[in-house]
């Protein structure tokens, strides 16, 4: 095998090798609400990265009950402190459950995306949906918001965090809002395909 081929193989093998900082800004769905520490999707992600020898340090800045407004207010300090290479924005569920205006959530998410990009980070936006009992028009506008922001701002999107979870009552805690630990591997698998290329690219 030629030296050129060997160098190409080495470059491919080390695509993930440079240590990165991944910042997760989310709500209770990422903050392990109601489940054992270390069993949420962010902790599972950390173990997956280690198993695949992907050098990354994860900062989980998720707060139960957080809205897009709260995330927007916290984002500048988080970016300044952690200087992340990749930012995962998992917010909006609490806005939807409280019936807050979609336009306000949209503006907040766009501001967070812009701040992260300005800081030099790649961004993954995590999509969410809410039950139709909040009104079909509101639910449709809320769900469509994430894809629209992803397209407009040219950032990666995990279309629906709770795909293959939301319709299974046995995967939820008694409040029917927060998934059990058994659902979190599915959540990670929903997010991983959109996240992995960002870790490789940065």
NUGUVEX-37921 format. One record per residue: x, y negated, z of N, C-alpha, C, CB in turn. Coordinates in nm, 2 decimals, decimal comma. Atoms other than C-alpha are relative to their C-alpha. Glycine has a CB too. Example, Ala and Ser with C-alpha at 12.3 -4.5 7.8 and 13.67 -1.06 7.14 Angstrom:
# NUGUVEX-37921
NODE    n.c1    n.c2    n.c3   ca.c1   ca.c2   ca.c3    c.c1    c.c2    c.c3   cb.c1   cb.c2   cb.c3
NODE    0,09    0,12    0,00    1,23    0,45    0,78    0,09   -0,12    0,00   -0,10    0,00    0,12
NODE   -0,09    0,11    0,00    1,37    0,11    0,71   -0,08   -0,11    0,08    0,04   -0,05   -0,14
***
This chain:
# NUGUVEX-37921
NODE    n.c1    n.c2    n.c3   ca.c1   ca.c2   ca.c3    c.c1    c.c2    c.c3   cb.c1   cb.c2   cb.c3
NODE    0,08    0,12    0,00    0,00    0,00    0,00    0,09   -0,12    0,00   -0,10    0,00    0,12
NODE   -0,08    0,12    0,01    0,13   -0,34   -0,09   -0,01   -0,09    0,12   -0,04   -0,08   -0,13
NODE    0,00    0,09   -0,11    0,22   -0,61    0,16   -0,12   -0,09   -0,01    0,13   -0,09    0,00
NODE    0,12    0,08    0,02   -0,06   -0,82    0,01   -0,12    0,07    0,05   -0,01   -0,04   -0,15
NODE    0,11   -0,08   -0,04   -0,31   -0,55    0,07    0,00    0,01    0,15   -0,01    0,14   -0,06
NODE   -0,02   -0,01   -0,15   -0,18   -0,51    0,43   -0,04   -0,13    0,06    0,14    0,04    0,04
NODE    0,04    0,13   -0,05   -0,22   -0,88    0,49   -0,15   -0,02    0,00    0,08   -0,11   -0,07
NODE    0,14    0,02    0,02   -0,57   -0,88    0,36   -0,08    0,09    0,11   -0,05    0,04   -0,14
NODE    0,06   -0,09   -0,10   -0,66   -0,58    0,59    0,01   -0,06    0,14    0,06    0,14   -0,01
NODE   -0,03    0,05   -0,13   -0,50   -0,75    0,89   -0,09   -0,12    0,02    0,14   -0,05    0,01
NODE    0,09    0,12   -0,01   -0,70   -1,07    0,81   -0,14    0,04    0,03    0,01   -0,09   -0,12
NODE    0,14   -0,05   -0,02   -1,02   -0,88    0,79   -0,02    0,06    0,14   -0,03    0,11   -0,10
NODE    0,01   -0,07   -0,13   -0,95   -0,68    1,11    0,00   -0,11    0,11    0,11    0,09    0,02
NODE   -0,01    0,10   -0,11   -0,88   -1,00    1,30   -0,10   -0,12   -0,02    0,14   -0,06    0,00
NODE    0,09    0,11    0,03   -1,17   -1,20    1,17   -0,07   -0,05    0,13   -0,11    0,05   -0,10
NODE    0,06    0,03   -0,12   -1,32   -1,19    1,52    0,10   -0,03    0,11   -0,10    0,11    0,05
NODE   -0,10   -0,01   -0,10   -0,99   -1,21    1,70    0,02   -0,13    0,08    0,13    0,04   -0,05
NODE   -0,02    0,13   -0,07   -0,96   -1,58    1,79   -0,10   -0,01    0,11    0,00   -0,12   -0,09
NODE    0,10    0,02   -0,11   -1,12   -1,63    2,14   -0,09   -0,12   -0,03    0,07   -0,02    0,13
NODE    0,10    0,10    0,03   -1,44   -1,83    2,11   -0,08   -0,02    0,13   -0,09    0,04   -0,11
NODE    0,10    0,02   -0,11   -1,68   -1,99    2,36   -0,14   -0,01   -0,06    0,04   -0,13    0,08
NODE    0,13    0,00    0,05   -2,04   -1,92    2,31   -0,09   -0,06    0,11   -0,05    0,14   -0,04
NODE    0,08    0,06   -0,10   -2,29   -2,14    2,49   -0,15    0,03   -0,03    0,02   -0,16    0,00
NODE    0,14   -0,03    0,01   -2,65   -2,02    2,55   -0,08   -0,10    0,08   -0,03    0,14    0,04
NODE    0,09    0,10   -0,07   -2,90   -2,30    2,63   -0,14    0,05   -0,02    0,02   -0,14   -0,06
NODE    0,13   -0,06    0,01   -3,23   -2,13    2,71   -0,08   -0,02    0,12    0,02    0,15   -0,03
NODE    0,09    0,00   -0,12   -3,51   -2,07    2,95    0,00    0,13    0,07   -0,15   -0,04   -0,05
NODE    0,01   -0,12   -0,08   -3,63   -1,78    3,16    0,03    0,12   -0,08   -0,13    0,01    0,07
NODE   -0,02   -0,12    0,08   -3,61   -1,54    2,87    0,15    0,03   -0,02   -0,06   -0,03   -0,14
NODE   -0,15   -0,02    0,01   -3,23   -1,59    2,87    0,06    0,00    0,14    0,06   -0,10   -0,09
NODE   -0,06    0,02   -0,14   -3,19   -1,65    3,25   -0,03    0,12    0,09   -0,06   -0,12    0,06
NODE    0,03   -0,13   -0,08   -3,29   -1,29    3,36   -0,10   -0,02    0,10    0,13    0,04    0,06
NODE    0,11    0,02   -0,10   -3,61   -1,40    3,53   -0,07    0,13    0,03   -0,10   -0,10   -0,06
NODE    0,08   -0,11   -0,05   -3,76   -1,12    3,73    0,07    0,14   -0,03   -0,13    0,00   -0,06
NODE   -0,07   -0,12    0,02   -3,50   -0,86    3,63    0,14    0,00    0,06    0,02    0,03   -0,16
NODE   -0,13   -0,01   -0,07   -3,17   -0,74    3,78    0,10   -0,07   -0,08    0,04    0,15    0,01
NODE   -0,12    0,07    0,06   -2,86   -0,95    3,72    0,08    0,10   -0,09    0,09   -0,06    0,11
NODE   -0,08   -0,09    0,09   -2,67   -0,81    3,43   -0,08    0,08   -0,10    0,09    0,08    0,08
NODE    0,09   -0,08    0,08   -2,97   -0,66    3,25   -0,06   -0,08   -0,11   -0,10    0,07    0,08
NODE    0,06    0,08    0,10   -3,07   -0,95    3,03    0,08    0,00   -0,13   -0,01   -0,14    0,05
NODE   -0,06   -0,01    0,13   -2,99   -0,99    2,66    0,14   -0,07    0,00   -0,09   -0,06   -0,10
NODE   -0,12    0,07    0,00   -2,71   -1,24    2,73    0,11    0,09    0,06    0,00   -0,13    0,07
NODE   -0,10   -0,09   -0,06   -2,53   -0,99    2,96    0,03    0,12   -0,09   -0,05    0,05    0,14
NODE   -0,02   -0,11    0,09   -2,59   -0,71    2,71    0,09   -0,05   -0,12   -0,14    0,05   -0,05
NODE   -0,08    0,06    0,11   -2,44   -0,94    2,44    0,15    0,00    0,04   -0,04   -0,14   -0,04
NODE   -0,14    0,00   -0,05   -2,13   -0,98    2,65    0,07    0,13   -0,01    0,01   -0,06    0,15
NODE   -0,05   -0,13    0,00   -2,09   -0,61    2,68    0,02    0,05   -0,15   -0,09    0,10    0,07
NODE   -0,02   -0,04    0,14   -2,14   -0,56    2,30    0,12   -0,07   -0,06   -0,13   -0,05   -0,08
NODE   -0,12    0,07    0,05   -1,88   -0,82    2,22    0,13    0,07    0,05    0,00   -0,15    0,04
NODE   -0,12   -0,06   -0,05   -1,63   -0,65    2,45    0,02    0,14   -0,06   -0,02    0,02    0,16
NODE   -0,01   -0,14    0,07   -1,71   -0,30    2,30    0,05   -0,01   -0,14   -0,14    0,07    0,01
NODE   -0,04    0,02    0,14   -1,65   -0,44    1,95    0,13   -0,08   -0,01   -0,11   -0,07   -0,08
NODE   -0,12    0,07   -0,01   -1,34   -0,62    2,07   -0,01   -0,14   -0,08    0,12    0,08   -0,07
NODE    0,02    0,13    0,05   -1,48   -0,96    1,97    0,03   -0,10    0,11   -0,15   -0,02   -0,06
NODE   -0,05    0,08   -0,11   -1,30   -1,22    2,17   -0,09   -0,12    0,02    0,14   -0,05   -0,02
NODE    0,09    0,11   -0,03   -1,56   -1,45    2,32   -0,04   -0,01    0,14   -0,13    0,01   -0,08
NODE    0,04    0,03   -0,14   -1,64   -1,62    2,65   -0,14   -0,06   -0,01    0,10   -0,09    0,07
NODE    0,14    0,05    0,01   -2,02   -1,66    2,71   -0,03   -0,09    0,12   -0,09    0,12   -0,01
NODE    0,05    0,09   -0,10   -2,15   -1,95    2,91   -0,16    0,00   -0,01    0,05   -0,15   -0,01
NODE    0,15    0,00    0,00   -2,52   -1,89    3,00   -0,05   -0,11    0,08   -0,05    0,14    0,05
NODE    0,05    0,12   -0,07   -2,66   -2,23    3,08   -0,15    0,00    0,00    0,05   -0,12   -0,07
NODE    0,14   -0,01    0,01   -3,02   -2,11    3,07   -0,06   -0,02    0,14   -0,05    0,14   -0,05
NODE    0,07    0,03   -0,12   -3,27   -2,23    3,33   -0,15    0,04   -0,01    0,02   -0,15    0,03
NODE    0,14   -0,04    0,00   -3,61   -2,08    3,41   -0,09   -0,12    0,00   -0,03    0,10    0,12
NODE    0,09    0,12    0,01   -3,89   -2,32    3,32    0,05   -0,11   -0,09   -0,02   -0,05    0,14
NODE   -0,06    0,11    0,08   -3,67   -2,53    3,09   -0,09   -0,02   -0,12    0,14    0,04   -0,04
NODE    0,07    0,04    0,12   -3,84   -2,72    2,81    0,11   -0,06   -0,10   -0,11   -0,11    0,03
NODE   -0,09    0,06    0,09   -3,69   -2,87    2,50    0,05   -0,13    0,05   -0,06   -0,01   -0,14
NODE   -0,04    0,13   -0,05   -3,68   -3,20    2,67    0,11    0,01    0,10   -0,12   -0,08    0,07
NODE   -0,10   -0,02   -0,10   -3,48   -3,07    2,96    0,13    0,05   -0,06   -0,04    0,11    0,10
NODE   -0,12   -0,05    0,07   -3,24   -2,89    2,72    0,07   -0,12   -0,07   -0,04    0,11   -0,10
NODE   -0,06    0,12    0,06   -3,19   -3,21    2,53    0,07   -0,09    0,09   -0,11   -0,08   -0,07
NODE   -0,07    0,08   -0,10   -3,10   -3,40    2,84    0,12    0,06    0,05   -0,10   -0,04    0,11
NODE   -0,12   -0,07   -0,05   -2,85   -3,14    2,95    0,10    0,02   -0,10   -0,04    0,13    0,06
NODE   -0,09   -0,04    0,10   -2,69   -3,08    2,62    0,13   -0,08   -0,01   -0,07   -0,01   -0,13
NODE   -0,13    0,07    0,01   -2,43   -3,36    2,61    0,10    0,04    0,10   -0,03   -0,15    0,01
NODE   -0,09   -0,04   -0,10   -2,28   -3,26    2,94    0,05    0,14   -0,02   -0,07   -0,02    0,14
NODE   -0,04   -0,14    0,03   -2,28   -2,89    2,85    0,11    0,00   -0,11   -0,12    0,08   -0,04
NODE   -0,09    0,01    0,12   -2,10   -2,97    2,52    0,14   -0,05    0,05   -0,05   -0,08   -0,11
NODE   -0,12    0,06   -0,04   -1,85   -3,19    2,69    0,08    0,09    0,10   -0,03   -0,13    0,07
NODE   -0,07   -0,09   -0,10   -1,77   -2,94    2,97    0,05    0,12   -0,06   -0,10    0,03    0,11
NODE   -0,03   -0,13    0,05   -1,76   -2,62    2,77    0,07    0,01   -0,13   -0,12    0,09    0,00
NODE   -0,06    0,01    0,14   -1,65   -2,73    2,42   -0,03    0,13   -0,08    0,15   -0,03    0,01
NODE    0,03   -0,13    0,07   -1,83   -2,43    2,26    0,03    0,00   -0,15   -0,14    0,03    0,03
NODE   -0,01   -0,02    0,14   -1,76   -2,29    1,92   -0,13    0,04   -0,06    0,10    0,12   -0,03
NODE    0,13   -0,04    0,05   -2,11   -2,15    1,89   -0,10   -0,04    0,11   -0,01    0,15   -0,03
NODE    0,10    0,04   -0,10   -2,43   -2,28    2,06   -0,13    0,08   -0,05   -0,03   -0,15    0,00
NODE    0,12   -0,07    0,02   -2,74   -2,06    2,09   -0,11   -0,08    0,07    0,00    0,15    0,05
NODE    0,11    0,08   -0,05   -3,06   -2,27    2,14   -0,12    0,08    0,01   -0,02   -0,13   -0,08
NODE    0,12   -0,09   -0,02   -3,34   -2,06    2,29   -0,09   -0,08    0,09    0,04    0,14    0,07
NODE    0,10    0,09   -0,07   -3,60   -2,32    2,39   -0,12   -0,02   -0,08    0,07   -0,13    0,04
NODE    0,12    0,03    0,07   -3,95   -2,41    2,31   -0,12    0,08    0,06    0,01    0,03   -0,14
NODE    0,12   -0,08   -0,05   -4,16   -2,13    2,48   -0,08   -0,08    0,10    0,06    0,13    0,06
NODE    0,07    0,07   -0,11   -4,24   -2,35    2,78   -0,08   -0,12   -0,06    0,10   -0,04    0,11
NODE    0,08    0,11    0,07   -4,34   -2,64    2,55   -0,13    0,06   -0,05    0,09   -0,06   -0,11
NODE    0,12   -0,06    0,06   -4,58   -2,41    2,37   -0,10    0,04    0,11    0,04    0,12   -0,08
NODE    0,09   -0,05   -0,11   -4,72   -2,25    2,69   -0,07   -0,12    0,07    0,07    0,09    0,09
NODE    0,06    0,12   -0,07   -4,79   -2,60    2,83   -0,08   -0,08   -0,10    0,11   -0,09    0,06
NODE    0,08    0,08    0,10   -4,95   -2,72    2,50    0,06   -0,13   -0,03   -0,14   -0,01    0,05
NODE   -0,07    0,13    0,03   -4,69   -3,00    2,46    0,00   -0,02   -0,15    0,14    0,00    0,06
NODE    0,01    0,03    0,15   -4,69   -3,18    2,12    0,12    0,07   -0,07    0,01   -0,15   -0,02
NODE   -0,10   -0,06    0,09   -4,51   -2,98    1,85    0,10   -0,10   -0,05   -0,06    0,08   -0,11
NODE   -0,09    0,10    0,06   -4,36   -3,30    1,71    0,10   -0,04    0,11   -0,08   -0,13   -0,03
NODE   -0,10    0,03   -0,11   -4,19   -3,37    2,05    0,10    0,11    0,01   -0,07   -0,03    0,13
NODE   -0,10   -0,11   -0,01   -4,04   -3,03    2,07    0,09    0,01   -0,12   -0,08    0,14    0,01
NODE   -0,08    0,01    0,12   -3,93   -3,06    1,71    0,11   -0,10    0,01   -0,09   -0,03   -0,12
NODE   -0,10    0,11   -0,01   -3,75   -3,39    1,78    0,10    0,04    0,10   -0,07   -0,13    0,04
NODE   -0,10   -0,04   -0,10   -3,59   -3,25    2,09    0,10    0,11   -0,05   -0,07    0,06    0,13
NODE   -0,08   -0,10    0,06   -3,46   -2,94    1,91    0,10   -0,05   -0,10   -0,08    0,12   -0,06
NODE   -0,08    0,06    0,10   -3,33   -3,14    1,62    0,12   -0,08    0,07   -0,08   -0,09   -0,09
NODE   -0,11    0,08   -0,07   -3,14   -3,37    1,87    0,10    0,09    0,06   -0,06   -0,09    0,11
NODE   -0,10   -0,10   -0,05   -2,98   -3,06    2,03    0,08    0,06   -0,11   -0,08    0,11    0,08
NODE   -0,08   -0,05    0,11   -2,88   -2,92    1,70    0,10   -0,10   -0,05   -0,10    0,04   -0,12
NODE   -0,09    0,10    0,05   -2,73   -3,25    1,59    0,11   -0,02    0,09   -0,08   -0,13   -0,02
NODE   -0,10    0,02   -0,10   -2,54   -3,29    1,91    0,10    0,11    0,00   -0,06   -0,01    0,14
NODE   -0,09   -0,11    0,00   -2,40   -2,94    1,89    0,09    0,00   -0,13   -0,07    0,13    0,00
NODE   -0,07    0,01    0,13   -2,30   -2,99    1,52    0,11   -0,11    0,01   -0,09   -0,02   -0,12
NODE   -0,09    0,11   -0,01   -2,14   -3,32    1,60    0,12    0,04    0,09   -0,07   -0,12    0,07
NODE   -0,11   -0,05   -0,09   -1,93   -3,14    1,87    0,08    0,11   -0,07   -0,06    0,05    0,13
NODE   -0,08   -0,10    0,08   -1,81   -2,90    1,60   -0,04    0,14    0,02    0,14   -0,01    0,04
NODE    0,04   -0,14   -0,03   -2,01   -2,60    1,71   -0,10    0,05   -0,11   -0,07    0,01    0,13
NODE    0,10   -0,06    0,08   -2,20   -2,36    1,49   -0,13    0,02    0,08    0,05    0,14   -0,07
NODE    0,13   -0,01   -0,08   -2,57   -2,33    1,59   -0,08    0,11   -0,05   -0,08   -0,14   -0,01
NODE    0,10   -0,10    0,02   -2,81   -2,05    1,62   -0,13   -0,05    0,07    0,04    0,14    0,04
NODE    0,13    0,04   -0,05   -3,18   -2,15    1,67   -0,08    0,13    0,02   -0,07   -0,10   -0,09
NODE    0,08   -0,12   -0,03   -3,39   -1,88    1,83   -0,15   -0,03   -0,01    0,04    0,07    0,14
NODE    0,14    0,02    0,02   -3,75   -1,87    1,71   -0,09    0,06    0,10   -0,04    0,04   -0,14
NODE    0,10   -0,05   -0,10   -4,05   -1,82    1,93   -0,14   -0,02   -0,06    0,01   -0,07    0,13
NODE    0,14    0,01    0,04   -4,42   -1,77    1,88   -0,09    0,00    0,13   -0,05    0,11   -0,10
NODE    0,08    0,00   -0,11   -4,71   -1,82    2,12   -0,13    0,07   -0,04   -0,03   -0,15    0,06
NODE    0,12   -0,07    0,03   -5,04   -1,63    2,15   -0,10   -0,09   -0,07   -0,06    0,06    0,13
NODE    0,10    0,08    0,08   -5,33   -1,74    1,92   -0,11   -0,06    0,09   -0,06    0,08   -0,10
NODE    0,11    0,05   -0,08   -5,55   -1,81    2,22    0,03   -0,15    0,04   -0,01    0,08    0,13
NODE   -0,02    0,14   -0,01   -5,38   -2,15    2,23   -0,05   -0,08   -0,11    0,16   -0,03    0,02
NODE    0,06    0,06    0,12   -5,56   -2,23    1,91    0,09    0,04   -0,12    0,00   -0,15    0,02
NODE   -0,07   -0,04    0,11   -5,46   -2,10    1,57    0,09   -0,11   -0,07   -0,09    0,06   -0,10
NODE   -0,07    0,11    0,06   -5,36   -2,44    1,43    0,13   -0,03    0,08   -0,09   -0,12   -0,01
NODE   -0,12    0,03   -0,08   -5,13   -2,51    1,72    0,10    0,11    0,00   -0,04   -0,03    0,15
NODE   -0,09   -0,12    0,00   -4,98   -2,16    1,73    0,07    0,00   -0,14   -0,08    0,13    0,02
NODE   -0,06    0,00    0,13   -4,91   -2,18    1,35    0,10   -0,11   -0,01   -0,10   -0,01   -0,11
NODE   -0,09    0,11    0,01   -4,75   -2,52    1,37    0,12    0,02    0,09   -0,07   -0,13    0,04
NODE   -0,11   -0,03   -0,09   -4,54   -2,41    1,67    0,10    0,10   -0,06   -0,05    0,05    0,13
NODE   -0,09   -0,11    0,06   -4,41   -2,09    1,50    0,07   -0,06   -0,12   -0,09    0,12   -0,04
NODE   -0,07    0,05    0,13   -4,33   -2,28    1,17    0,11   -0,10    0,03   -0,11   -0,06   -0,09
NODE   -0,10    0,10   -0,04   -4,13   -2,54    1,36    0,14    0,05   -0,01   -0,03   -0,05    0,14
NODE   -0,14   -0,05   -0,01   -3,82   -2,32    1,40    0,06    0,02   -0,14    0,00    0,13    0,08
NODE   -0,05   -0,02    0,13   -3,79   -2,22    1,04    0,02   -0,14   -0,07   -0,10    0,08   -0,08
NODE   -0,02    0,13    0,06   -3,84   -2,58    0,93    0,13   -0,07    0,04   -0,12   -0,09    0,03
NODE   -0,12    0,06   -0,06   -3,57   -2,71    1,16    0,13    0,07   -0,06    0,01    0,01    0,15
NODE   -0,12   -0,07    0,06   -3,33   -2,43    1,04    0,03   -0,04   -0,14   -0,03    0,15    0,01
NODE   -0,03    0,04    0,14   -3,38   -2,52    0,68    0,05   -0,14   -0,01   -0,13    0,02   -0,08
NODE   -0,04    0,15    0,01   -3,36   -2,90    0,73    0,14   -0,02    0,05   -0,10   -0,08    0,07
NODE   -0,13    0,03   -0,06   -3,06   -2,89    0,95    0,11    0,10   -0,04   -0,02    0,01    0,16
NODE   -0,10   -0,10    0,05   -2,89   -2,59    0,78    0,07    0,07    0,11    0,10   -0,07   -0,10
NODE   -0,06   -0,09   -0,11   -2,84   -2,38    1,09   -0,07    0,13    0,00   -0,02   -0,07    0,14
NODE    0,05   -0,14   -0,01   -2,89   -2,01    1,15   -0,12    0,01    0,08    0,11    0,09    0,05
NODE    0,13   -0,02   -0,07   -3,22   -1,88    1,27   -0,02    0,15    0,03   -0,12   -0,06   -0,08
NODE    0,05   -0,13   -0,03   -3,32   -1,57    1,46   -0,15   -0,02    0,00    0,05    0,05    0,14
NODE    0,13    0,04    0,02   -3,68   -1,58    1,34   -0,10    0,01    0,12   -0,06    0,08   -0,11
NODE    0,10   -0,01   -0,11   -3,87   -1,44    1,64    0,07    0,09    0,11   -0,13    0,07   -0,04
NODE   -0,08   -0,06   -0,11   -3,69   -1,35    1,97   -0,07    0,13    0,05    0,01   -0,09    0,11
NODE    0,07   -0,11   -0,06   -3,97   -1,11    2,08   -0,06    0,09   -0,10   -0,11   -0,06    0,09
NODE    0,05   -0,09    0,10   -4,02   -0,92    1,76    0,01    0,14    0,05    0,09   -0,01   -0,13
NODE    0,01   -0,14   -0,05   -4,13   -0,56    1,84    0,00    0,01    0,15    0,12    0,08   -0,05
NODE    0,02    0,00   -0,14   -4,17   -0,67    2,20   -0,14   -0,06    0,04    0,11   -0,08    0,07
NODE    0,12    0,08   -0,04   -4,46   -0,92    2,21   -0,13    0,08    0,00   -0,01   -0,12   -0,09
NODE    0,13   -0,08    0,02   -4,72   -0,67    2,10    0,00    0,13    0,09   -0,02    0,03   -0,14
NODE   -0,01   -0,12   -0,08   -4,62   -0,41    2,36   -0,01   -0,04    0,15    0,13    0,08   -0,03
NODE    0,02    0,05   -0,13   -4,77   -0,48    2,70    0,09    0,08    0,10   -0,15    0,03    0,04
NODE   -0,08   -0,08   -0,10   -4,57   -0,20    2,87    0,15   -0,05    0,00    0,00    0,14   -0,04
NODE   -0,13    0,05   -0,01   -4,25   -0,40    2,80    0,01   -0,13    0,07    0,05   -0,03   -0,14
NODE    0,00    0,13   -0,07   -4,36   -0,70    3,01   -0,02    0,02    0,15   -0,11   -0,08   -0,06
NODE    0,03    0,00   -0,15   -4,36   -0,78    3,38   -0,15   -0,03    0,02    0,09   -0,11    0,06
NODE    0,14    0,02   -0,02   -4,70   -0,82    3,54   -0,06   -0,13   -0,04   -0,03    0,02    0,15
NODE    0,05    0,13    0,05   -4,72   -1,19    3,44   -0,03    0,00   -0,15    0,10   -0,11    0,04
NODE    0,02   -0,02    0,14   -4,73   -1,07    3,08    0,07   -0,11   -0,08   -0,15    0,00   -0,04
NODE   -0,08    0,11    0,07   -4,49   -1,36    2,99    0,15    0,04   -0,01   -0,02   -0,13    0,08
NODE   -0,14   -0,03   -0,01   -4,15   -1,22    3,09    0,03    0,15   -0,02    0,06   -0,04    0,14
NODE   -0,03   -0,14    0,03   -4,01   -0,90    2,94    0,07    0,07    0,11    0,08    0,00   -0,13
NODE   -0,08   -0,09   -0,09   -3,88   -0,61    3,15    0,14    0,01   -0,06   -0,07    0,13    0,02
NODE   -0,13   -0,02    0,04   -3,52   -0,52    3,14    0,01    0,09   -0,12    0,09    0,06    0,11
NODE    0,00   -0,09    0,11   -3,61   -0,24    2,90   -0,02   -0,06   -0,13   -0,10    0,11    0,03
NODE    0,03    0,07    0,13   -3,71   -0,49    2,64    0,12   -0,08   -0,05   -0,11   -0,10    0,02
NODE   -0,11    0,08    0,04   -3,38   -0,68    2,64    0,10    0,05   -0,10    0,08   -0,04    0,13
NODE   -0,07   -0,05    0,11   -3,19   -0,45    2,42   -0,06   -0,03   -0,13    0,03    0,15    0,02
NODE    0,07    0,04    0,12   -3,45   -0,51    2,16    0,01   -0,14   -0,03   -0,16    0,04    0,01
NODE   -0,02    0,14    0,02   -3,43   -0,88    2,21    0,14   -0,03   -0,06   -0,01   -0,08    0,13
NODE   -0,14    0,02    0,05   -3,05   -0,86    2,16    0,01    0,04   -0,15    0,10    0,08    0,08
NODE    0,00   -0,05    0,14   -3,10   -0,66    1,84   -0,07   -0,10   -0,09   -0,06    0,14   -0,01
NODE    0,07    0,10    0,08   -3,34   -0,93    1,72    0,09   -0,12   -0,03   -0,13   -0,05    0,07
NODE   -0,08    0,12    0,00   -3,08   -1,20    1,78    0,13    0,03   -0,07    0,03   -0,06    0,13
NODE   -0,14   -0,03    0,05   -2,76   -1,02    1,68    0,02   -0,02   -0,15    0,02    0,15    0,03
NODE   -0,03    0,02    0,14   -2,79   -1,02    1,30    0,02   -0,14   -0,04   -0,11    0,06   -0,08
NODE   -0,02    0,14    0,03   -2,81   -1,40    1,29    0,12   -0,06    0,08   -0,12   -0,08    0,04
NODE   -0,11    0,05   -0,08   -2,55   -1,45    1,56    0,14    0,05   -0,04   -0,02    0,04    0,15
NODE   -0,13   -0,06    0,03   -2,27   -1,21    1,45    0,07   -0,07   -0,11   -0,03    0,14   -0,05
NODE   -0,08    0,07    0,10   -2,18   -1,40    1,13    0,06   -0,13    0,05   -0,09   -0,03   -0,12
NODE   -0,06    0,12   -0,06   -2,13   -1,72    1,34    0,12    0,03    0,08   -0,11   -0,07    0,08
NODE   -0,12   -0,03   -0,08   -1,89   -1,55    1,57    0,12    0,04   -0,10   -0,03    0,12    0,09
NODE   -0,10   -0,03    0,09   -1,70   -1,42    1,27    0,06   -0,12   -0,08   -0,05    0,10   -0,11
NODE   -0,03    0,12    0,08   -1,70   -1,75    1,08    0,08   -0,10    0,08   -0,12   -0,06   -0,06
NODE   -0,07    0,10   -0,07   -1,58   -1,97    1,36    0,14    0,03    0,04   -0,09   -0,04    0,12
***
